[in-house]
Amino acid sequence: MTMYEGRELPKPDEEVFDQGLGFDLGTMRRRQVLRAFGIGAVALGLAGCGGEEETPTTTSTSAGTSSTALSEIPDETAGPYPGDGSNGPNVLTESGVVRSDIRSSFGDAKGVAEGVPMTITLTIKNLAESAAAFAGVAVYLWHCNRDGDYSLYSTGITAENYLRGVQIADSAGKVTFTSIFPACYSGRWPHIHFEVYPDQASITESTNAVATSQVALPKDICDEVFKQTGYEDSVTNLAQVSLDSDNVFGEDSGALQLATVTGDVTSGFAASLEVGVDTTTTPSGGGAAPGGGGPSGGPGGMPPSGGPGGAPPSR
């Protein structure tokens, strides 16, 4: 593969300055981080003036990018279906929400989300403490099912609460959820939502979140999963969107939010992402998407079954 500053070129046959806006923004962000740490300034200056490429300091794969200098995860909307009390239901006040396997509903609900198995591991780092492991924080994670619908909101599953759960970060700042691979619904790149809270006691009020963001899933893995039974609509929907055009990840093509994913459809997949959280900055994400969060009405994206309490449009 052709690399530049430790990153794979999306257009390997073109010049560096012809790689597209998403790649340029990602390069600018990385350079700012490196300058902040006082490293690579000379090499980056030469590269910016058209000199020789620097020796890569990071490694990249088609399933995600690792970075030597962690930046703060971008703040994003929680979308119209958060289930955190900011837009209707609040699953975070229910006993049993702290769990690792989120494939089934809990409490009085009995539904189970079907789909290709996937574990999701987030490693939370405290940027206010030199990127130390953020042990003890509570991470609330949720996503749509393989039909593109959200429990608690979408028609037919308003009584279910599957694919939602909370984990408390261990001493390494890690949380791991057992789930299924989400669908690609119209207007959005395949994604997973999460919120980070200071501790378990603070999860009952959404305004306590210190970070709200989303995880993007790699295209090659999506292509593989969406060939499987139950994901048929995702094939068409994925063909109509890209990381560059997505209304959440499009600013930098998901440079800091693209998960590393390994595995296969038989044994299941494992997705992972390192998440930088800076408690010295004011959170700007969270809350329902403006205008209902539809594909043309602001970030968030609306699944095919429509908004909370509304009649689903024809599919």
N, C-alpha and C positions, 0 to 999 in steps of 0.2 A: 504494500500500500504506500501511497505517497504522503509524507508527513510534512507539516510546517509548524514549528514551535510546539512540537509534541502532540499535534492534533491532525487527524486524518483530513485531507483535502476532499471536499464534496465533489469537486470537479478536477480530478487529477491531471487532465490533459490541458487545463487552462492555467493562465498566470495566477499568482497569488492574489493580485488585486482584482481578479475576475471571479472570485469564489462566491460572491453573493453577500447580501446585507447581514444575514444571520451569522455567517462565518466571521465577517468583519467585526460585528458587535461582540461576539465571543472572544475574538483576539484582543480587542480593546479592553474588555473587562479583565482578561487574564493579565495583560500588561500592567494595568492599574494595580492589581493585587501584588504582582511581583515587585513593582516599584515601592509599594507600601512596605514591603519586607526588605527592601534594599538589595535585591538580588537580580542578576541578569540585566542590569540597566544598559551596560555597554553592548551586549549581544543583541538586546531588543532594539537599541538605537540603530545598529548596523542593519538589522533585518528590516526595520521600517524605512531605511533609505535605499533598499534594494540590494543589500549586501548578501553574503552567503547565509544560508539557514543556520540557526543555532543548533547545537546538539540537543535533541529532545530531552526534556526533564520530566515528562509525564508519559504514560502509556495509554493508548486508545484501542478500543475494539469496536466492532459494529454493534455490540450490545451495551455500549455506554462508555464514559470517559472518567478516568480517575485524575485527581489534581493534587499537586504537591502543596499548593497554597489554597486553603479552603475559604470560600467566600460565603457571605450570608445568603441563605436560601431566599429566593424572591418571594415577597408577600403576594398572595393570590386571593381571589374571591373563594369563599367556601361553596359557592354555587347555590342554586335554589333548593337543594335537597340535603342540607347539612345534618338534620336530626339532632342539633345541639341546642335547640330552643330559640335560635335566632330567626327561624322561619318555620314556626309551627311546632312539631313534635320535638321532645327532648329525651332521647334515649339515654343520655348521660346521667339522668337521675334514677335510672332503673337498676335494681339489684341484679348482678350477673353480667353487666356490661364489661367489666374487667376480665378479659379472657384472651386466649391466644388463637383458638380456632373459631373463626367467624363465619364459617360456611353455613351453619344452622342458626335459626332464630332461638331466642331464649325467653324465659318467663312462660307466659301462656301460649306464645306462638310456637308452631311446630314445623314451619317450612324449612327446606334445605335448598341452598343454591347449587345448581348443577353446573358443571363446566370443567375445563382443563385445570388440574390442580396447580397451585402456585403458592410458595411462601414469599413473604415480603419482609425484608429486614431493613430497618432504618437505624443508622448510627448517628445519634445526636451529639453534636459538639458545641461547647459553650465558647463562643468567640470572645466573650468578655473576660474569659479566663484562659487566654492563649490556646484556644481550641481544645481544652481539656474535655474528657468524657463528661457528658451532662447526665450524671447518674441521678435517678430519682424523679426525673420529669415524667409526666403522663402524656402518652401519645394516643390520640383518638384518630382512628383510620376508618375510612369508608369508601365504597365504590359501587358502581352499578353491576348488575348480573349479566349473564351472557346474552340476554335479550335487550340490554341497554336500559333496563328499568331499575329504579331505586326503591328499596324497602321503605316503608312508612309513608311514601308519597305516590308511587305509580299505581295506576288502576289495577286492582286485583291483588295487590300485595301491601296495601296500607296497614294491614294487621301484622305484617311480618317485620322483623328487625334484623334479618341476616345481613352479612357483609358489612357489619359495623361492630367495632370493639375498641377497647382501651387496653394498653399494656404499659407497665411501669419500667422505665429504662434501668438496666442492670448497671453494675460498676463500670462497664465499658461504654455505657450510653446506648446500648443496643435494645431494640424491641423487635420481636419477630411474630408475624401473624400467619396463620395457615388459612388460605383462601382459594379462590378460583381466579382465572384470568378474566378480566372484564371485557365487555364488548366495546366496539367502536360504534357510537350512535351518531346520527346526522349532525354535522356542524362542529364536532370536537375530535381531537386526537385522543386515542386511548389513554386513560389516565386514572390515577388514584388520588383521593383527597386525604389530607391529614392536618391535624391541629396539635400543637405542642403546648402543654400546660405546665406550670411550675411544679405541681405535685398532684397526687390523686384527689386530695380534698378540694382542689380548685376547679375540677372538671364540670361541676354542675352549672356554672355560669360561663357562657361562651366568651364574654368580654375579658375573662381572665387569661385567654390564650396569649402566649408570647410569640407565637408564629403560626401562620396559616398558609399552606402551600399545596402543591400538587406534584405528583410523580408522573413523568412521561415514560411510555414503554417503547422499546426499539422497534422499528418497522420490520426488520427481518424476522423477529420473533412473532410479531403480530401476524405477519403473512402466514407463518407456519401454523399458528393456533387457529386462525380464522378459516382454515381448510377443514376444520373438524365439525362434526354434526352439532347443530345448535347455534353456530356462529355465522350462518349464511348471510344475514343482513350486514354483518360487519365488513364483509369483502367489498360490497358496493360503497358503504359509507367511508371506508378507509381510502378508497380510490379518489374521493372527492375532497380530501383534506391533507395537509402536510404540516410538519413541525413549523415551517416558515409561515404558513397561512393561519395556523391555529390562533384563536383570539386570546389564549393564555400563554402558550409557549412561543408564539411568533416573534416576540421582541428579540430573543437571542437564540431561537431554535431549541429552547430547552437545555441550554448549555450546562446549567447547574442542577437540572431536574431530571435528566435522562438516566434511568436506572441501568445498572449492569444486570443482565439476565442470562442465566445458564440453564441447561437442562433440555428436555424434549417432551413431546406430547404424551409419551408412554409413561415415563417416570415422574413427570411434572417439572415445573420450572421453579427457579429460585431467583427472585429479584432483590437487588440491594442498592442502597443509596446512602451516601454520607451527607448529613444535613447540618449545615452551620446555622446556629441560632445566636443572635446578638441581643442580649437583654438590655443593652444600653440604648438601643434604637426604639422608636415608637412603632408598634405594629400597625400596618396600614391595610392588611388583608382582612379576611373573614367577612361574615355577613352574606346575605343573599345577593345574587347577581342583580345589577340594575336592569329594569325592564323585564324582569322575569327570567333572565338568563338564557333566552333563546339564542339560536345561532346568529341572528341579526340584531339582537337586542342587548349586547354587552357580554362580558366574559362569563364563563360558567358553562354554557351549553345546555340545551334541554334535550332529554332523551325522548324517544318517539312517543311515549305515552302521555306527554304533556305535563303541565304543572300541577301543583298540589290542589286537589279538589276540583280540577278542571276536567272537562270531557276530552278524551284522547282524540287527536286528529286522525284522519284515515291514514293507513299505512300502506 
